[in-house]
Structure formats: structure tokens, C-alpha cells
Amino acid sequence: MVGTLPPRPSGCTALYSGLPRLRGRAEPVLAGAQNLEGKLQGAVKSVERTKAEGTTLKAQLATSAEKLTASDAAITQLSEHKLALESQVSAAQARVAELEKKLAASMASADAAKAEVAALKKKNKETVKEVRDAFMATDKAIKAQVKLLAPEFDVSAVGAFKTIKDGKIVDLSKKCVICTLSLCFLFGSL
């Protein structure tokens, strides 16, 4: 018999009569309890997921901390390297400035030397001209003196560019004349 209640015992009448009311009140409470149990299981699963995520985040944080430590070490090393390079650059710049000063001094010295060489060349040309003129004047004077002492003597055989060799008057070699005119001293040939 479906849907019918079993016969009631005699002392339980009051108890049985209150069951439908109790049942009516208990069903929403049981339904709420089941609902709360479902929420509890969802919350437990959510807590477990959160714990797993927390564990993952802790591992990521540890990895990030390791990477940060490695990055800090690399930054420190690069900073030290940068300071060393800056020091080397400063030293190189100082050396370049020193070399530029030396170069400027050398250039000034070279310019002064060039000017001195030019002045000496000019003076040398003037001196060579004076010497040449002196030799020519001496040659004329020798010929004039010989002409005065011996008017009949041929003066073409005597002169400043002649020497006596083996008892004869001979011309100086071209080399000797060039050396003489260039202020080379010919010991014993004049």
C-alpha cells in the first residue's frame, strides 16, 4: 500500500499525529542543509584550488626572487664594469690630451725648424754668392797684378781657379771648384 501510513500503536498517537507537521518543518531545513553541504563542498574545493594556486604562486615567487637576485648580481657586475670602462676612458682621454699637446709642441718645433732651415738656405745662398763674387774678384785681382808686373805675360794661364801641379799651372778639377763655391774647404789646394 503505497501512500498509506502503517497502523498507529496506541501510545504513539500524539507522536504520529505531529509527524506530518514535523516533516513539513524538517524538509526545508534538510533541503537547506543539503544546500549548505553543497556550498561547503564547493567552498572546500575552492579552498583546495586556492591552496594549489598559493603553492604555485609561492614557487613562482621563489623563482622570481632567484631571478631578482641573479639580476641584482648582474647589475652590480655591469655597474662595476661600467665604472672600470669610464675610468679607462678618462685615462685614455687624458693620454689623448697629453699626446695632442706633444703633437702641437712638435708641430710648432717643426715649423720653427722649417723656418730656420729656410733662413739658413737663404743665408747659404747669399754666402755662396758672396764667396763666388770674392773668388771672381780675387781672380780679376790676380790677373791684374800679373798684368801689372809682367805686361807681356798671358794672364789666361793664371787665376783663382788654378793651382801648381808638377811645376805647371793647371785648372782645379770641376769637383774642387764646386766644393769651393759651396763653402767646402779644400785643405792645401788654394
CYANA upper distance limits for C-alpha pairs under 8 A (distance plus 0.5 A):
  8 ARG  CA     12 CYS  CA      7.24
  8 ARG  CA     13 THR  CA      6.88
  8 ARG  CA     16 TYR  CA      7.71
  9 PRO  CA     13 THR  CA      7.24
 12 CYS  CA     16 TYR  CA      6.41
 13 THR  CA     17 SER  CA      6.41
 14 ALA  CA     18 GLY  CA      6.86
 15 LEU  CA     19 LEU  CA      7.07
 16 TYR  CA     20 PRO  CA      8.32
 18 GLY  CA     22 LEU  CA      6.67
 19 LEU  CA     23 ARG  CA      6.25
 20 PRO  CA     24 GLY  CA      6.55
 21 ARG  CA     25 ARG  CA      6.81
 22 LEU  CA     26 ALA  CA      6.35
 23 ARG  CA     27 GLU  CA      6.46
 24 GLY  CA     28 PRO  CA      7.90
 25 ARG  CA     29 VAL  CA      7.33
 26 ALA  CA     30 LEU  CA      6.38
 27 GLU  CA     31 ALA  CA      6.41
 28 PRO  CA     32 GLY  CA      6.45
 29 VAL  CA     33 ALA  CA      6.49
 30 LEU  CA     34 GLN  CA      6.57
 31 ALA  CA     35 ASN  CA      6.58
 32 GLY  CA     36 LEU  CA      6.45
 33 ALA  CA     37 GLU  CA      6.42
 34 GLN  CA     38 GLY  CA      6.63
 35 ASN  CA     39 LYS  CA      6.73
 36 LEU  CA     40 LEU  CA      6.41
 37 GLU  CA     41 GLN  CA      6.64
 38 GLY  CA     42 GLY  CA      6.64
 39 LYS  CA     43 ALA  CA      6.44
 40 LEU  CA     44 VAL  CA      6.52
 41 GLN  CA     45 LYS  CA      6.63
 42 GLY  CA     46 SER  CA      6.51
 43 ALA  CA     47 VAL  CA      6.52
 44 VAL  CA     48 GLU  CA      6.63
 45 LYS  CA     49 ARG  CA      6.63
 46 SER  CA     50 THR  CA      6.53
 47 VAL  CA     51 LYS  CA      6.51
 48 GLU  CA     52 ALA  CA      6.65
 49 ARG  CA     53 GLU  CA      6.55
 50 THR  CA     54 GLY  CA      6.38
 51 LYS  CA     55 THR  CA      6.58
 52 ALA  CA     56 THR  CA      6.66
 53 GLU  CA     57 LEU  CA      6.45
 54 GLY  CA     58 LYS  CA      6.46
 55 THR  CA     59 ALA  CA      6.72
 56 THR  CA     60 GLN  CA      6.64
 57 LEU  CA     61 LEU  CA      6.39
 58 LYS  CA     62 ALA  CA      6.59
 59 ALA  CA     63 THR  CA      6.67
 60 GLN  CA     64 SER  CA      6.44
 61 LEU  CA     65 ALA  CA      6.45
 62 ALA  CA     66 GLU  CA      6.70
 63 THR  CA     67 LYS  CA      6.64
 64 SER  CA     68 LEU  CA      6.43
 65 ALA  CA     69 THR  CA      6.59
 66 GLU  CA     70 ALA  CA      6.65
 67 LYS  CA     71 SER  CA      6.43
 68 LEU  CA     72 ASP  CA      6.47
 69 THR  CA     73 ALA  CA      6.70
 70 ALA  CA     74 ALA  CA      6.65
 71 SER  CA     75 ILE  CA      6.48
 72 ASP  CA     76 THR  CA      6.56
 73 ALA  CA     77 GLN  CA      6.60
 74 ALA  CA     78 LEU  CA      6.50
 75 ILE  CA     79 SER  CA      6.43
 76 THR  CA     80 GLU  CA      6.67
 77 GLN  CA     81 HIS  CA      6.60
 78 LEU  CA     82 LYS  CA      6.41
 79 SER  CA     83 LEU  CA      6.66
 80 GLU  CA     84 ALA  CA      6.68
 81 HIS  CA     85 LEU  CA      6.61
 82 LYS  CA     86 GLU  CA      6.53
 83 LEU  CA     87 SER  CA      6.61
 84 ALA  CA     88 GLN  CA      6.73
 85 LEU  CA     89 VAL  CA      6.53
 86 GLU  CA     90 SER  CA      6.58
 87 SER  CA     91 ALA  CA      6.69
 88 GLN  CA     92 ALA  CA      6.51
 89 VAL  CA     93 GLN  CA      6.49
 90 SER  CA     94 ALA  CA      6.64
 91 ALA  CA     95 ARG  CA      6.65
 92 ALA  CA     96 VAL  CA      6.54
 93 GLN  CA     97 ALA  CA      6.60
 94 ALA  CA     98 GLU  CA      6.65
 95 ARG  CA     99 LEU  CA      6.56
 96 VAL  CA    100 GLU  CA      6.46
 97 ALA  CA    101 LYS  CA      6.73
 98 GLU  CA    102 LYS  CA      6.78
 99 LEU  CA    103 LEU  CA      6.45
100 GLU  CA    104 ALA  CA      6.55
101 LYS  CA    105 ALA  CA      6.63
102 LYS  CA    106 SER  CA      6.48
103 LEU  CA    107 MET  CA      6.42
104 ALA  CA    108 ALA  CA      6.59
105 ALA  CA    109 SER  CA      6.53
106 SER  CA    110 ALA  CA      6.41
107 MET  CA    111 ASP  CA      6.53
108 ALA  CA    112 ALA  CA      6.59
109 SER  CA    113 ALA  CA      6.52
110 ALA  CA    114 LYS  CA      6.53
111 ASP  CA    115 ALA  CA      6.63
112 ALA  CA    116 GLU  CA      6.57
113 ALA  CA    117 VAL  CA      6.50
114 LYS  CA    118 ALA  CA      6.56
115 ALA  CA    119 ALA  CA      6.62
116 GLU  CA    120 LEU  CA      6.53
117 VAL  CA    121 LYS  CA      6.49
118 ALA  CA    122 LYS  CA      6.66
119 ALA  CA    123 LYS  CA      6.58
120 LEU  CA    124 ASN  CA      6.31
121 LYS  CA    125 LYS  CA      6.59
122 LYS  CA    126 GLU  CA      6.77
123 LYS  CA    127 THR  CA      6.51
124 ASN  CA    128 VAL  CA      6.45
125 LYS  CA    129 LYS  CA      6.58
126 GLU  CA    130 GLU  CA      6.59
127 THR  CA    131 VAL  CA      6.50
128 VAL  CA    132 ARG  CA      6.46
128 VAL  CA    181 LEU  CA      6.64
128 VAL  CA    182 SER  CA      6.47
128 VAL  CA    183 LEU  CA      7.31
129 LYS  CA    133 ASP  CA      6.48
130 GLU  CA    134 ALA  CA      6.47
131 VAL  CA    135 PHE  CA      6.56
131 VAL  CA    181 LEU  CA      7.02
131 VAL  CA    183 LEU  CA      8.15
132 ARG  CA    136 MET  CA      6.60
132 ARG  CA    181 LEU  CA      6.43
133 ASP  CA    137 ALA  CA      6.49
134 ALA  CA    138 THR  CA      6.42
135 PHE  CA    139 ASP  CA      6.45
135 PHE  CA    160 ALA  CA      6.93
136 MET  CA    140 LYS  CA      6.70
136 MET  CA    160 ALA  CA      8.07
137 ALA  CA    141 ALA  CA      6.50
138 THR  CA    142 ILE  CA      6.51
138 THR  CA    159 GLY  CA      8.45
138 THR  CA    160 ALA  CA      6.82
139 ASP  CA    143 LYS  CA      6.78
139 ASP  CA    159 GLY  CA      5.36
139 ASP  CA    160 ALA  CA      5.13
139 ASP  CA    161 PHE  CA      7.99
140 LYS  CA    144 ALA  CA      6.51
140 LYS  CA    159 GLY  CA      8.03
141 ALA  CA    145 GLN  CA      6.55
142 ILE  CA    146 VAL  CA      6.69
142 ILE  CA    158 VAL  CA      7.98
142 ILE  CA    159 GLY  CA      6.54
142 ILE  CA    160 ALA  CA      7.75
143 LYS  CA    147 LYS  CA      6.53
143 LYS  CA    155 VAL  CA      6.15
143 LYS  CA    156 SER  CA      8.40
143 LYS  CA    158 VAL  CA      7.16
143 LYS  CA    159 GLY  CA      6.86
144 ALA  CA    148 LEU  CA      6.60
145 GLN  CA    149 LEU  CA      6.70
146 VAL  CA    150 ALA  CA      6.26
146 VAL  CA    151 PRO  CA      7.86
146 VAL  CA    153 PHE  CA      8.05
146 VAL  CA    155 VAL  CA      7.31
147 LYS  CA    151 PRO  CA      5.04
147 LYS  CA    152 GLU  CA      7.89
147 LYS  CA    153 PHE  CA      7.26
147 LYS  CA    155 VAL  CA      7.26
155 VAL  CA    159 GLY  CA      8.33
157 ALA  CA    162 LYS  CA      8.41
157 ALA  CA    169 ILE  CA      7.40
157 ALA  CA    170 VAL  CA      8.50
158 VAL  CA    162 LYS  CA      6.73
158 VAL  CA    169 ILE  CA      7.69
160 ALA  CA    190 LEU  CA      8.48
161 PHE  CA    171 ASP  CA      6.59
161 PHE  CA    172 LEU  CA      6.20
161 PHE  CA    177 VAL  CA      7.58
162 LYS  CA    169 ILE  CA      6.88
162 LYS  CA    170 VAL  CA      5.97
162 LYS  CA    171 ASP  CA      4.94
162 LYS  CA    172 LEU  CA      5.95
163 THR  CA    169 ILE  CA      6.06
163 THR  CA    170 VAL  CA      5.95
163 THR  CA    171 ASP  CA      6.76
163 THR  CA    172 LEU  CA      6.83
163 THR  CA    189 SER  CA      7.59
163 THR  CA    190 LEU  CA      7.55
164 ILE  CA    168 LYS  CA      5.80
164 ILE  CA    169 ILE  CA      4.99
164 ILE  CA    170 VAL  CA      6.51
165 LYS  CA    169 ILE  CA      6.84
165 LYS  CA    170 VAL  CA      7.03
172 LEU  CA    176 CYS  CA      6.68
172 LEU  CA    177 VAL  CA      6.92
173 SER  CA    177 VAL  CA      6.88
174 LYS  CA    178 ILE  CA      6.60
175 LYS  CA    179 CYS  CA      6.64
176 CYS  CA    180 THR  CA      6.47
176 CYS  CA    186 LEU  CA      7.83
177 VAL  CA    181 LEU  CA      6.61
178 ILE  CA    182 SER  CA      6.55
179 CYS  CA    183 LEU  CA      6.78
179 CYS  CA    184 CYS  CA      5.26
179 CYS  CA    185 PHE  CA      7.77
179 CYS  CA    186 LEU  CA      8.20
180 THR  CA    184 CYS  CA      5.59
180 THR  CA    185 PHE  CA      6.69
180 THR  CA    186 LEU  CA      7.35
186 LEU  CA    190 LEU  CA      7.55
